[in-house]
Amino acid sequence: MSQPLLALGPHIFTIAPLNFQSIERETEACWPSIPRFGTAPGRQFTGFGEDPITISGLLFPEEMGGRDAYESVRATQAAAQPVLMVGWATASAARVFGRVVILRISDTQSIISREGQGRRVEYEIEVAPYLDNGRLGLFY
């Protein structure tokens, strides 16, 4: 097995077969505008947003495998349970993102084989922090 790049619960992303090309992370602090009598509106901090992370990847299942590993992420999503997300910077250093929930999985399959499956699979997996009882956990 090659060097792990990312773990999403039991799913290990490596260079091959299950890989990813990018991670997009969004954080939000909510500061709505509050009207004030006789002066300009002010802003008030009301909490944090959902802070999604999108994992994007490209698979060539017939050449490098990975279809079963990718589809097993859908099974984890269907289980509707939070999972731990960990990313590796080096062989010995990891970043613990914390517990996340899998919100969305989408893919585009092209170069369709005779079996009706894509030989090229572009995918996105969107996760968000699992905030147990409103606690921010390891994300902040």
MODELLER restraints for C-alpha pairs under 7 A, 6 or more apart:
rsr = mdl.restraints
at = mdl.atoms
rsr.add(forms.Gaussian(group=physical.xy_distance, feature=features.Distance(at['CA:2:A'], at['CA:14:A']), mean=6.21, stdev=0.5))
rsr.add(forms.Gaussian(group=physical.xy_distance, feature=features.Distance(at['CA:2:A'], at['CA:15:A']), mean=6.80, stdev=0.5))
rsr.add(forms.Gaussian(group=physical.xy_distance, feature=features.Distance(at['CA:3:A'], at['CA:14:A']), mean=6.10, stdev=0.5))
rsr.add(forms.Gaussian(group=physical.xy_distance, feature=features.Distance(at['CA:4:A'], at['CA:12:A']), mean=6.37, stdev=0.5))
rsr.add(forms.Gaussian(group=physical.xy_distance, feature=features.Distance(at['CA:4:A'], at['CA:13:A']), mean=5.95, stdev=0.5))
rsr.add(forms.Gaussian(group=physical.xy_distance, feature=features.Distance(at['CA:4:A'], at['CA:14:A']), mean=4.72, stdev=0.5))
rsr.add(forms.Gaussian(group=physical.xy_distance, feature=features.Distance(at['CA:4:A'], at['CA:88:A']), mean=6.80, stdev=0.5))
rsr.add(forms.Gaussian(group=physical.xy_distance, feature=features.Distance(at['CA:5:A'], at['CA:13:A']), mean=5.60, stdev=0.5))
rsr.add(forms.Gaussian(group=physical.xy_distance, feature=features.Distance(at['CA:5:A'], at['CA:14:A']), mean=5.25, stdev=0.5))
rsr.add(forms.Gaussian(group=physical.xy_distance, feature=features.Distance(at['CA:5:A'], at['CA:87:A']), mean=5.85, stdev=0.5))
rsr.add(forms.Gaussian(group=physical.xy_distance, feature=features.Distance(at['CA:5:A'], at['CA:88:A']), mean=5.22, stdev=0.5))
rsr.add(forms.Gaussian(group=physical.xy_distance, feature=features.Distance(at['CA:6:A'], at['CA:12:A']), mean=5.97, stdev=0.5))
rsr.add(forms.Gaussian(group=physical.xy_distance, feature=features.Distance(at['CA:6:A'], at['CA:13:A']), mean=5.08, stdev=0.5))
rsr.add(forms.Gaussian(group=physical.xy_distance, feature=features.Distance(at['CA:6:A'], at['CA:86:A']), mean=5.71, stdev=0.5))
rsr.add(forms.Gaussian(group=physical.xy_distance, feature=features.Distance(at['CA:6:A'], at['CA:87:A']), mean=4.25, stdev=0.5))
rsr.add(forms.Gaussian(group=physical.xy_distance, feature=features.Distance(at['CA:6:A'], at['CA:88:A']), mean=6.09, stdev=0.5))
rsr.add(forms.Gaussian(group=physical.xy_distance, feature=features.Distance(at['CA:7:A'], at['CA:13:A']), mean=6.08, stdev=0.5))
rsr.add(forms.Gaussian(group=physical.xy_distance, feature=features.Distance(at['CA:7:A'], at['CA:85:A']), mean=5.53, stdev=0.5))
rsr.add(forms.Gaussian(group=physical.xy_distance, feature=features.Distance(at['CA:7:A'], at['CA:86:A']), mean=5.11, stdev=0.5))
rsr.add(forms.Gaussian(group=physical.xy_distance, feature=features.Distance(at['CA:7:A'], at['CA:87:A']), mean=6.28, stdev=0.5))
rsr.add(forms.Gaussian(group=physical.xy_distance, feature=features.Distance(at['CA:8:A'], at['CA:83:A']), mean=6.54, stdev=0.5))
rsr.add(forms.Gaussian(group=physical.xy_distance, feature=features.Distance(at['CA:8:A'], at['CA:84:A']), mean=6.06, stdev=0.5))
rsr.add(forms.Gaussian(group=physical.xy_distance, feature=features.Distance(at['CA:8:A'], at['CA:85:A']), mean=4.61, stdev=0.5))
rsr.add(forms.Gaussian(group=physical.xy_distance, feature=features.Distance(at['CA:8:A'], at['CA:86:A']), mean=6.73, stdev=0.5))
rsr.add(forms.Gaussian(group=physical.xy_distance, feature=features.Distance(at['CA:9:A'], at['CA:83:A']), mean=4.62, stdev=0.5))
rsr.add(forms.Gaussian(group=physical.xy_distance, feature=features.Distance(at['CA:9:A'], at['CA:84:A']), mean=4.98, stdev=0.5))
rsr.add(forms.Gaussian(group=physical.xy_distance, feature=features.Distance(at['CA:9:A'], at['CA:85:A']), mean=6.10, stdev=0.5))
rsr.add(forms.Gaussian(group=physical.xy_distance, feature=features.Distance(at['CA:11:A'], at['CA:73:A']), mean=6.90, stdev=0.5))
rsr.add(forms.Gaussian(group=physical.xy_distance, feature=features.Distance(at['CA:13:A'], at['CA:19:A']), mean=4.95, stdev=0.5))
rsr.add(forms.Gaussian(group=physical.xy_distance, feature=features.Distance(at['CA:13:A'], at['CA:20:A']), mean=6.86, stdev=0.5))
rsr.add(forms.Gaussian(group=physical.xy_distance, feature=features.Distance(at['CA:16:A'], at['CA:64:A']), mean=6.61, stdev=0.5))
rsr.add(forms.Gaussian(group=physical.xy_distance, feature=features.Distance(at['CA:17:A'], at['CA:64:A']), mean=5.43, stdev=0.5))
rsr.add(forms.Gaussian(group=physical.xy_distance, feature=features.Distance(at['CA:17:A'], at['CA:65:A']), mean=5.19, stdev=0.5))
rsr.add(forms.Gaussian(group=physical.xy_distance, feature=features.Distance(at['CA:17:A'], at['CA:66:A']), mean=4.56, stdev=0.5))
rsr.add(forms.Gaussian(group=physical.xy_distance, feature=features.Distance(at['CA:18:A'], at['CA:66:A']), mean=4.85, stdev=0.5))
rsr.add(forms.Gaussian(group=physical.xy_distance, feature=features.Distance(at['CA:18:A'], at['CA:69:A']), mean=6.44, stdev=0.5))
rsr.add(forms.Gaussian(group=physical.xy_distance, feature=features.Distance(at['CA:18:A'], at['CA:70:A']), mean=6.68, stdev=0.5))
rsr.add(forms.Gaussian(group=physical.xy_distance, feature=features.Distance(at['CA:19:A'], at['CA:57:A']), mean=6.16, stdev=0.5))
rsr.add(forms.Gaussian(group=physical.xy_distance, feature=features.Distance(at['CA:20:A'], at['CA:55:A']), mean=6.67, stdev=0.5))
rsr.add(forms.Gaussian(group=physical.xy_distance, feature=features.Distance(at['CA:20:A'], at['CA:56:A']), mean=5.58, stdev=0.5))
rsr.add(forms.Gaussian(group=physical.xy_distance, feature=features.Distance(at['CA:20:A'], at['CA:57:A']), mean=3.86, stdev=0.5))
rsr.add(forms.Gaussian(group=physical.xy_distance, feature=features.Distance(at['CA:20:A'], at['CA:58:A']), mean=6.47, stdev=0.5))
rsr.add(forms.Gaussian(group=physical.xy_distance, feature=features.Distance(at['CA:21:A'], at['CA:56:A']), mean=5.70, stdev=0.5))
rsr.add(forms.Gaussian(group=physical.xy_distance, feature=features.Distance(at['CA:21:A'], at['CA:57:A']), mean=4.75, stdev=0.5))
rsr.add(forms.Gaussian(group=physical.xy_distance, feature=features.Distance(at['CA:21:A'], at['CA:58:A']), mean=6.83, stdev=0.5))
rsr.add(forms.Gaussian(group=physical.xy_distance, feature=features.Distance(at['CA:22:A'], at['CA:55:A']), mean=5.98, stdev=0.5))
rsr.add(forms.Gaussian(group=physical.xy_distance, feature=features.Distance(at['CA:22:A'], at['CA:56:A']), mean=5.27, stdev=0.5))
rsr.add(forms.Gaussian(group=physical.xy_distance, feature=features.Distance(at['CA:22:A'], at['CA:57:A']), mean=6.78, stdev=0.5))
rsr.add(forms.Gaussian(group=physical.xy_distance, feature=features.Distance(at['CA:23:A'], at['CA:53:A']), mean=6.78, stdev=0.5))
rsr.add(forms.Gaussian(group=physical.xy_distance, feature=features.Distance(at['CA:23:A'], at['CA:54:A']), mean=5.57, stdev=0.5))
rsr.add(forms.Gaussian(group=physical.xy_distance, feature=features.Distance(at['CA:23:A'], at['CA:55:A']), mean=4.62, stdev=0.5))
rsr.add(forms.Gaussian(group=physical.xy_distance, feature=features.Distance(at['CA:23:A'], at['CA:56:A']), mean=6.31, stdev=0.5))
rsr.add(forms.Gaussian(group=physical.xy_distance, feature=features.Distance(at['CA:24:A'], at['CA:53:A']), mean=5.57, stdev=0.5))
rsr.add(forms.Gaussian(group=physical.xy_distance, feature=features.Distance(at['CA:24:A'], at['CA:54:A']), mean=4.99, stdev=0.5))
rsr.add(forms.Gaussian(group=physical.xy_distance, feature=features.Distance(at['CA:24:A'], at['CA:55:A']), mean=6.57, stdev=0.5))
rsr.add(forms.Gaussian(group=physical.xy_distance, feature=features.Distance(at['CA:25:A'], at['CA:52:A']), mean=6.22, stdev=0.5))
rsr.add(forms.Gaussian(group=physical.xy_distance, feature=features.Distance(at['CA:25:A'], at['CA:53:A']), mean=4.45, stdev=0.5))
rsr.add(forms.Gaussian(group=physical.xy_distance, feature=features.Distance(at['CA:25:A'], at['CA:54:A']), mean=6.47, stdev=0.5))
rsr.add(forms.Gaussian(group=physical.xy_distance, feature=features.Distance(at['CA:26:A'], at['CA:51:A']), mean=5.21, stdev=0.5))
rsr.add(forms.Gaussian(group=physical.xy_distance, feature=features.Distance(at['CA:26:A'], at['CA:52:A']), mean=5.70, stdev=0.5))
rsr.add(forms.Gaussian(group=physical.xy_distance, feature=features.Distance(at['CA:26:A'], at['CA:53:A']), mean=6.37, stdev=0.5))
rsr.add(forms.Gaussian(group=physical.xy_distance, feature=features.Distance(at['CA:27:A'], at['CA:49:A']), mean=6.79, stdev=0.5))
rsr.add(forms.Gaussian(group=physical.xy_distance, feature=features.Distance(at['CA:27:A'], at['CA:51:A']), mean=4.46, stdev=0.5))
rsr.add(forms.Gaussian(group=physical.xy_distance, feature=features.Distance(at['CA:28:A'], at['CA:48:A']), mean=5.74, stdev=0.5))
rsr.add(forms.Gaussian(group=physical.xy_distance, feature=features.Distance(at['CA:28:A'], at['CA:49:A']), mean=4.81, stdev=0.5))
rsr.add(forms.Gaussian(group=physical.xy_distance, feature=features.Distance(at['CA:28:A'], at['CA:51:A']), mean=6.15, stdev=0.5))
rsr.add(forms.Gaussian(group=physical.xy_distance, feature=features.Distance(at['CA:29:A'], at['CA:47:A']), mean=6.15, stdev=0.5))
rsr.add(forms.Gaussian(group=physical.xy_distance, feature=features.Distance(at['CA:29:A'], at['CA:48:A']), mean=4.52, stdev=0.5))
rsr.add(forms.Gaussian(group=physical.xy_distance, feature=features.Distance(at['CA:29:A'], at['CA:49:A']), mean=5.95, stdev=0.5))
rsr.add(forms.Gaussian(group=physical.xy_distance, feature=features.Distance(at['CA:30:A'], at['CA:45:A']), mean=5.82, stdev=0.5))
rsr.add(forms.Gaussian(group=physical.xy_distance, feature=features.Distance(at['CA:30:A'], at['CA:46:A']), mean=5.58, stdev=0.5))
rsr.add(forms.Gaussian(group=physical.xy_distance, feature=features.Distance(at['CA:30:A'], at['CA:47:A']), mean=5.49, stdev=0.5))
rsr.add(forms.Gaussian(group=physical.xy_distance, feature=features.Distance(at['CA:30:A'], at['CA:48:A']), mean=5.61, stdev=0.5))
rsr.add(forms.Gaussian(group=physical.xy_distance, feature=features.Distance(at['CA:30:A'], at['CA:49:A']), mean=6.55, stdev=0.5))
rsr.add(forms.Gaussian(group=physical.xy_distance, feature=features.Distance(at['CA:31:A'], at['CA:43:A']), mean=5.54, stdev=0.5))
rsr.add(forms.Gaussian(group=physical.xy_distance, feature=features.Distance(at['CA:31:A'], at['CA:44:A']), mean=5.17, stdev=0.5))
rsr.add(forms.Gaussian(group=physical.xy_distance, feature=features.Distance(at['CA:31:A'], at['CA:45:A']), mean=4.54, stdev=0.5))
rsr.add(forms.Gaussian(group=physical.xy_distance, feature=features.Distance(at['CA:31:A'], at['CA:46:A']), mean=6.15, stdev=0.5))
rsr.add(forms.Gaussian(group=physical.xy_distance, feature=features.Distance(at['CA:32:A'], at['CA:43:A']), mean=5.57, stdev=0.5))
rsr.add(forms.Gaussian(group=physical.xy_distance, feature=features.Distance(at['CA:32:A'], at['CA:44:A']), mean=6.00, stdev=0.5))
rsr.add(forms.Gaussian(group=physical.xy_distance, feature=features.Distance(at['CA:33:A'], at['CA:41:A']), mean=6.08, stdev=0.5))
rsr.add(forms.Gaussian(group=physical.xy_distance, feature=features.Distance(at['CA:33:A'], at['CA:42:A']), mean=5.65, stdev=0.5))
rsr.add(forms.Gaussian(group=physical.xy_distance, feature=features.Distance(at['CA:33:A'], at['CA:43:A']), mean=4.62, stdev=0.5))
rsr.add(forms.Gaussian(group=physical.xy_distance, feature=features.Distance(at['CA:33:A'], at['CA:44:A']), mean=6.87, stdev=0.5))
rsr.add(forms.Gaussian(group=physical.xy_distance, feature=features.Distance(at['CA:34:A'], at['CA:41:A']), mean=5.34, stdev=0.5))
rsr.add(forms.Gaussian(group=physical.xy_distance, feature=features.Distance(at['CA:34:A'], at['CA:42:A']), mean=5.20, stdev=0.5))
rsr.add(forms.Gaussian(group=physical.xy_distance, feature=features.Distance(at['CA:34:A'], at['CA:43:A']), mean=5.64, stdev=0.5))
rsr.add(forms.Gaussian(group=physical.xy_distance, feature=features.Distance(at['CA:34:A'], at['CA:44:A']), mean=6.90, stdev=0.5))
rsr.add(forms.Gaussian(group=physical.xy_distance, feature=features.Distance(at['CA:35:A'], at['CA:41:A']), mean=4.36, stdev=0.5))
rsr.add(forms.Gaussian(group=physical.xy_distance, feature=features.Distance(at['CA:35:A'], at['CA:42:A']), mean=6.50, stdev=0.5))
rsr.add(forms.Gaussian(group=physical.xy_distance, feature=features.Distance(at['CA:36:A'], at['CA:42:A']), mean=6.88, stdev=0.5))
rsr.add(forms.Gaussian(group=physical.xy_distance, feature=features.Distance(at['CA:50:A'], at['CA:128:A']), mean=6.39, stdev=0.5))
rsr.add(forms.Gaussian(group=physical.xy_distance, feature=features.Distance(at['CA:51:A'], at['CA:128:A']), mean=6.04, stdev=0.5))
rsr.add(forms.Gaussian(group=physical.xy_distance, feature=features.Distance(at['CA:52:A'], at['CA:126:A']), mean=6.54, stdev=0.5))
rsr.add(forms.Gaussian(group=physical.xy_distance, feature=features.Distance(at['CA:52:A'], at['CA:127:A']), mean=5.63, stdev=0.5))
rsr.add(forms.Gaussian(group=physical.xy_distance, feature=features.Distance(at['CA:52:A'], at['CA:128:A']), mean=4.44, stdev=0.5))
rsr.add(forms.Gaussian(group=physical.xy_distance, feature=features.Distance(at['CA:53:A'], at['CA:126:A']), mean=5.67, stdev=0.5))
rsr.add(forms.Gaussian(group=physical.xy_distance, feature=features.Distance(at['CA:53:A'], at['CA:127:A']), mean=5.29, stdev=0.5))
rsr.add(forms.Gaussian(group=physical.xy_distance, feature=features.Distance(at['CA:53:A'], at['CA:128:A']), mean=6.08, stdev=0.5))
rsr.add(forms.Gaussian(group=physical.xy_distance, feature=features.Distance(at['CA:54:A'], at['CA:124:A']), mean=6.41, stdev=0.5))
rsr.add(forms.Gaussian(group=physical.xy_distance, feature=features.Distance(at['CA:54:A'], at['CA:125:A']), mean=5.59, stdev=0.5))
rsr.add(forms.Gaussian(group=physical.xy_distance, feature=features.Distance(at['CA:54:A'], at['CA:126:A']), mean=4.39, stdev=0.5))
rsr.add(forms.Gaussian(group=physical.xy_distance, feature=features.Distance(at['CA:54:A'], at['CA:127:A']), mean=6.41, stdev=0.5))
rsr.add(forms.Gaussian(group=physical.xy_distance, feature=features.Distance(at['CA:55:A'], at['CA:124:A']), mean=5.51, stdev=0.5))
rsr.add(forms.Gaussian(group=physical.xy_distance, feature=features.Distance(at['CA:55:A'], at['CA:125:A']), mean=5.08, stdev=0.5))
rsr.add(forms.Gaussian(group=physical.xy_distance, feature=features.Distance(at['CA:55:A'], at['CA:126:A']), mean=6.35, stdev=0.5))
rsr.add(forms.Gaussian(group=physical.xy_distance, feature=features.Distance(at['CA:56:A'], at['CA:123:A']), mean=5.64, stdev=0.5))
rsr.add(forms.Gaussian(group=physical.xy_distance, feature=features.Distance(at['CA:56:A'], at['CA:124:A']), mean=4.43, stdev=0.5))
rsr.add(forms.Gaussian(group=physical.xy_distance, feature=features.Distance(at['CA:56:A'], at['CA:125:A']), mean=6.51, stdev=0.5))
rsr.add(forms.Gaussian(group=physical.xy_distance, feature=features.Distance(at['CA:57:A'], at['CA:122:A']), mean=5.81, stdev=0.5))
rsr.add(forms.Gaussian(group=physical.xy_distance, feature=features.Distance(at['CA:57:A'], at['CA:123:A']), mean=5.33, stdev=0.5))
rsr.add(forms.Gaussian(group=physical.xy_distance, feature=features.Distance(at['CA:57:A'], at['CA:124:A']), mean=6.53, stdev=0.5))
rsr.add(forms.Gaussian(group=physical.xy_distance, feature=features.Distance(at['CA:58:A'], at['CA:121:A']), mean=5.65, stdev=0.5))
rsr.add(forms.Gaussian(group=physical.xy_distance, feature=features.Distance(at['CA:58:A'], at['CA:122:A']), mean=4.50, stdev=0.5))
rsr.add(forms.Gaussian(group=physical.xy_distance, feature=features.Distance(at['CA:58:A'], at['CA:123:A']), mean=6.33, stdev=0.5))
rsr.add(forms.Gaussian(group=physical.xy_distance, feature=features.Distance(at['CA:59:A'], at['CA:66:A']), mean=6.77, stdev=0.5))
rsr.add(forms.Gaussian(group=physical.xy_distance, feature=features.Distance(at['CA:59:A'], at['CA:120:A']), mean=5.84, stdev=0.5))
rsr.add(forms.Gaussian(group=physical.xy_distance, feature=features.Distance(at['CA:59:A'], at['CA:121:A']), mean=4.98, stdev=0.5))
rsr.add(forms.Gaussian(group=physical.xy_distance, feature=features.Distance(at['CA:59:A'], at['CA:122:A']), mean=6.41, stdev=0.5))
rsr.add(forms.Gaussian(group=physical.xy_distance, feature=features.Distance(at['CA:60:A'], at['CA:119:A']), mean=5.56, stdev=0.5))
rsr.add(forms.Gaussian(group=physical.xy_distance, feature=features.Distance(at['CA:60:A'], at['CA:120:A']), mean=4.86, stdev=0.5))
rsr.add(forms.Gaussian(group=physical.xy_distance, feature=features.Distance(at['CA:60:A'], at['CA:121:A']), mean=6.40, stdev=0.5))
rsr.add(forms.Gaussian(group=physical.xy_distance, feature=features.Distance(at['CA:61:A'], at['CA:67:A']), mean=5.46, stdev=0.5))
rsr.add(forms.Gaussian(group=physical.xy_distance, feature=features.Distance(at['CA:61:A'], at['CA:119:A']), mean=5.97, stdev=0.5))
rsr.add(forms.Gaussian(group=physical.xy_distance, feature=features.Distance(at['CA:62:A'], at['CA:119:A']), mean=5.94, stdev=0.5))
rsr.add(forms.Gaussian(group=physical.xy_distance, feature=features.Distance(at['CA:77:A'], at['CA:102:A']), mean=5.51, stdev=0.5))
rsr.add(forms.Gaussian(group=physical.xy_distance, feature=features.Distance(at['CA:81:A'], at['CA:101:A']), mean=6.78, stdev=0.5))
rsr.add(forms.Gaussian(group=physical.xy_distance, feature=features.Distance(at['CA:82:A'], at['CA:99:A']), mean=5.92, stdev=0.5))
rsr.add(forms.Gaussian(group=physical.xy_distance, feature=features.Distance(at['CA:82:A'], at['CA:100:A']), mean=5.29, stdev=0.5))
rsr.add(forms.Gaussian(group=physical.xy_distance, feature=features.Distance(at['CA:82:A'], at['CA:101:A']), mean=4.71, stdev=0.5))
rsr.add(forms.Gaussian(group=physical.xy_distance, feature=features.Distance(at['CA:82:A'], at['CA:130:A']), mean=6.49, stdev=0.5))
rsr.add(forms.Gaussian(group=physical.xy_distance, feature=features.Distance(at['CA:83:A'], at['CA:99:A']), mean=5.25, stdev=0.5))
rsr.add(forms.Gaussian(group=physical.xy_distance, feature=features.Distance(at['CA:83:A'], at['CA:100:A']), mean=5.46, stdev=0.5))
rsr.add(forms.Gaussian(group=physical.xy_distance, feature=features.Distance(at['CA:83:A'], at['CA:101:A']), mean=6.41, stdev=0.5))
rsr.add(forms.Gaussian(group=physical.xy_distance, feature=features.Distance(at['CA:84:A'], at['CA:98:A']), mean=5.51, stdev=0.5))
rsr.add(forms.Gaussian(group=physical.xy_distance, feature=features.Distance(at['CA:84:A'], at['CA:99:A']), mean=4.31, stdev=0.5))
rsr.add(forms.Gaussian(group=physical.xy_distance, feature=features.Distance(at['CA:84:A'], at['CA:100:A']), mean=6.16, stdev=0.5))
rsr.add(forms.Gaussian(group=physical.xy_distance, feature=features.Distance(at['CA:85:A'], at['CA:96:A']), mean=6.36, stdev=0.5))
rsr.add(forms.Gaussian(group=physical.xy_distance, feature=features.Distance(at['CA:85:A'], at['CA:97:A']), mean=5.38, stdev=0.5))
rsr.add(forms.Gaussian(group=physical.xy_distance, feature=features.Distance(at['CA:85:A'], at['CA:98:A']), mean=5.63, stdev=0.5))
rsr.add(forms.Gaussian(group=physical.xy_distance, feature=features.Distance(at['CA:85:A'], at['CA:99:A']), mean=6.10, stdev=0.5))
rsr.add(forms.Gaussian(group=physical.xy_distance, feature=features.Distance(at['CA:85:A'], at['CA:100:A']), mean=6.61, stdev=0.5))
rsr.add(forms.Gaussian(group=physical.xy_distance, feature=features.Distance(at['CA:86:A'], at['CA:94:A']), mean=6.65, stdev=0.5))
rsr.add(forms.Gaussian(group=physical.xy_distance, feature=features.Distance(at['CA:86:A'], at['CA:95:A']), mean=5.67, stdev=0.5))
rsr.add(forms.Gaussian(group=physical.xy_distance, feature=features.Distance(at['CA:86:A'], at['CA:96:A']), mean=4.54, stdev=0.5))
rsr.add(forms.Gaussian(group=physical.xy_distance, feature=features.Distance(at['CA:86:A'], at['CA:97:A']), mean=5.62, stdev=0.5))
rsr.add(forms.Gaussian(group=physical.xy_distance, feature=features.Distance(at['CA:87:A'], at['CA:94:A']), mean=5.54, stdev=0.5))
rsr.add(forms.Gaussian(group=physical.xy_distance, feature=features.Distance(at['CA:87:A'], at['CA:95:A']), mean=5.12, stdev=0.5))
rsr.add(forms.Gaussian(group=physical.xy_distance, feature=features.Distance(at['CA:87:A'], at['CA:96:A']), mean=6.51, stdev=0.5))
rsr.add(forms.Gaussian(group=physical.xy_distance, feature=features.Distance(at['CA:88:A'], at['CA:94:A']), mean=4.21, stdev=0.5))
rsr.add(forms.Gaussian(group=physical.xy_distance, feature=features.Distance(at['CA:88:A'], at['CA:95:A']), mean=6.13, stdev=0.5))
rsr.add(forms.Gaussian(group=physical.xy_distance, feature=features.Distance(at['CA:97:A'], at['CA:138:A']), mean=6.18, stdev=0.5))
rsr.add(forms.Gaussian(group=physical.xy_distance, feature=features.Distance(at['CA:97:A'], at['CA:139:A']), mean=5.82, stdev=0.5))
rsr.add(forms.Gaussian(group=physical.xy_distance, feature=features.Distance(at['CA:98:A'], at['CA:137:A']), mean=6.88, stdev=0.5))
rsr.add(forms.Gaussian(group=physical.xy_distance, feature=features.Distance(at['CA:98:A'], at['CA:138:A']), mean=5.11, stdev=0.5))
rsr.add(forms.Gaussian(group=physical.xy_distance, feature=features.Distance(at['CA:98:A'], at['CA:139:A']), mean=6.28, stdev=0.5))
rsr.add(forms.Gaussian(group=physical.xy_distance, feature=features.Distance(at['CA:99:A'], at['CA:129:A']), mean=6.07, stdev=0.5))
rsr.add(forms.Gaussian(group=physical.xy_distance, feature=features.Distance(at['CA:99:A'], at['CA:130:A']), mean=5.53, stdev=0.5))
rsr.add(forms.Gaussian(group=physical.xy_distance, feature=features.Distance(at['CA:100:A'], at['CA:127:A']), mean=6.06, stdev=0.5))
rsr.add(forms.Gaussian(group=physical.xy_distance, feature=features.Distance(at['CA:100:A'], at['CA:128:A']), mean=5.32, stdev=0.5))
rsr.add(forms.Gaussian(group=physical.xy_distance, feature=features.Distance(at['CA:100:A'], at['CA:129:A']), mean=4.36, stdev=0.5))
rsr.add(forms.Gaussian(group=physical.xy_distance, feature=features.Distance(at['CA:100:A'], at['CA:130:A']), mean=4.73, stdev=0.5))
rsr.add(forms.Gaussian(group=physical.xy_distance, feature=features.Distance(at['CA:101:A'], at['CA:127:A']), mean=5.45, stdev=0.5))
rsr.add(forms.Gaussian(group=physical.xy_distance, feature=features.Distance(at['CA:101:A'], at['CA:128:A']), mean=5.60, stdev=0.5))
rsr.add(forms.Gaussian(group=physical.xy_distance, feature=features.Distance(at['CA:101:A'], at['CA:129:A']), mean=6.39, stdev=0.5))
rsr.add(forms.Gaussian(group=physical.xy_distance, feature=features.Distance(at['CA:101:A'], at['CA:130:A']), mean=5.83, stdev=0.5))
rsr.add(forms.Gaussian(group=physical.xy_distance, feature=features.Distance(at['CA:102:A'], at['CA:126:A']), mean=6.08, stdev=0.5))
rsr.add(forms.Gaussian(group=physical.xy_distance, feature=features.Distance(at['CA:102:A'], at['CA:127:A']), mean=4.47, stdev=0.5))
rsr.add(forms.Gaussian(group=physical.xy_distance, feature=features.Distance(at['CA:102:A'], at['CA:128:A']), mean=6.82, stdev=0.5))
rsr.add(forms.Gaussian(group=physical.xy_distance, feature=features.Distance(at['CA:103:A'], at['CA:126:A']), mean=5.50, stdev=0.5))
rsr.add(forms.Gaussian(group=physical.xy_distance, feature=features.Distance(at['CA:103:A'], at['CA:127:A']), mean=5.30, stdev=0.5))
rsr.add(forms.Gaussian(group=physical.xy_distance, feature=features.Distance(at['CA:103:A'], at['CA:128:A']), mean=6.93, stdev=0.5))
rsr.add(forms.Gaussian(group=physical.xy_distance, feature=features.Distance(at['CA:104:A'], at['CA:125:A']), mean=5.74, stdev=0.5))
rsr.add(forms.Gaussian(group=physical.xy_distance, feature=features.Distance(at['CA:104:A'], at['CA:126:A']), mean=4.98, stdev=0.5))
rsr.add(forms.Gaussian(group=physical.xy_distance, feature=features.Distance(at['CA:105:A'], at['CA:124:A']), mean=5.71, stdev=0.5))
rsr.add(forms.Gaussian(group=physical.xy_distance, feature=features.Distance(at['CA:105:A'], at['CA:125:A']), mean=4.50, stdev=0.5))
rsr.add(forms.Gaussian(group=physical.xy_distance, feature=features.Distance(at['CA:105:A'], at['CA:126:A']), mean=6.36, stdev=0.5))
rsr.add(forms.Gaussian(group=physical.xy_distance, feature=features.Distance(at['CA:106:A'], at['CA:123:A']), mean=5.60, stdev=0.5))
rsr.add(forms.Gaussian(group=physical.xy_distance, feature=features.Distance(at['CA:106:A'], at['CA:124:A']), mean=5.32, stdev=0.5))
rsr.add(forms.Gaussian(group=physical.xy_distance, feature=features.Distance(at['CA:106:A'], at['CA:125:A']), mean=6.62, stdev=0.5))
rsr.add(forms.Gaussian(group=physical.xy_distance, feature=features.Distance(at['CA:107:A'], at['CA:121:A']), mean=6.49, stdev=0.5))
rsr.add(forms.Gaussian(group=physical.xy_distance, feature=features.Distance(at['CA:107:A'], at['CA:122:A']), mean=5.41, stdev=0.5))
rsr.add(forms.Gaussian(group=physical.xy_distance, feature=features.Distance(at['CA:107:A'], at['CA:123:A']), mean=4.04, stdev=0.5))
rsr.add(forms.Gaussian(group=physical.xy_distance, feature=features.Distance(at['CA:107:A'], at['CA:124:A']), mean=6.29, stdev=0.5))
rsr.add(forms.Gaussian(group=physical.xy_distance, feature=features.Distance(at['CA:108:A'], at['CA:121:A']), mean=5.73, stdev=0.5))
rsr.add(forms.Gaussian(group=physical.xy_distance, feature=features.Distance(at['CA:108:A'], at['CA:122:A']), mean=5.20, stdev=0.5))
rsr.add(forms.Gaussian(group=physical.xy_distance, feature=features.Distance(at['CA:108:A'], at['CA:123:A']), mean=6.38, stdev=0.5))
rsr.add(forms.Gaussian(group=physical.xy_distance, feature=features.Distance(at['CA:109:A'], at['CA:118:A']), mean=4.51, stdev=0.5))
rsr.add(forms.Gaussian(group=physical.xy_distance, feature=features.Distance(at['CA:109:A'], at['CA:120:A']), mean=5.73, stdev=0.5))
rsr.add(forms.Gaussian(group=physical.xy_distance, feature=features.Distance(at['CA:109:A'], at['CA:121:A']), mean=4.54, stdev=0.5))
rsr.add(forms.Gaussian(group=physical.xy_distance, feature=features.Distance(at['CA:109:A'], at['CA:122:A']), mean=6.48, stdev=0.5))
rsr.add(forms.Gaussian(group=physical.xy_distance, feature=features.Distance(at['CA:110:A'], at['CA:118:A']), mean=4.85, stdev=0.5))
rsr.add(forms.Gaussian(group=physical.xy_distance, feature=features.Distance(at['CA:110:A'], at['CA:119:A']), mean=6.37, stdev=0.5))
rsr.add(forms.Gaussian(group=physical.xy_distance, feature=features.Distance(at['CA:110:A'], at['CA:120:A']), mean=5.30, stdev=0.5))
rsr.add(forms.Gaussian(group=physical.xy_distance, feature=features.Distance(at['CA:110:A'], at['CA:121:A']), mean=6.54, stdev=0.5))
rsr.add(forms.Gaussian(group=physical.xy_distance, feature=features.Distance(at['CA:111:A'], at['CA:118:A']), mean=5.48, stdev=0.5))
rsr.add(forms.Gaussian(group=physical.xy_distance, feature=features.Distance(at['CA:111:A'], at['CA:119:A']), mean=5.40, stdev=0.5))
rsr.add(forms.Gaussian(group=physical.xy_distance, feature=features.Distance(at['CA:111:A'], at['CA:120:A']), mean=6.06, stdev=0.5))
rsr.add(forms.Gaussian(group=physical.xy_distance, feature=features.Distance(at['CA:112:A'], at['CA:118:A']), mean=4.30, stdev=0.5))
rsr.add(forms.Gaussian(group=physical.xy_distance, feature=features.Distance(at['CA:112:A'], at['CA:119:A']), mean=5.90, stdev=0.5))
rsr.add(forms.Gaussian(group=physical.xy_distance, feature=features.Distance(at['CA:113:A'], at['CA:119:A']), mean=6.36, stdev=0.5))
rsr.add(forms.Gaussian(group=physical.xy_distance, feature=features.Distance(at['CA:131:A'], at['CA:137:A']), mean=6.77, stdev=0.5))
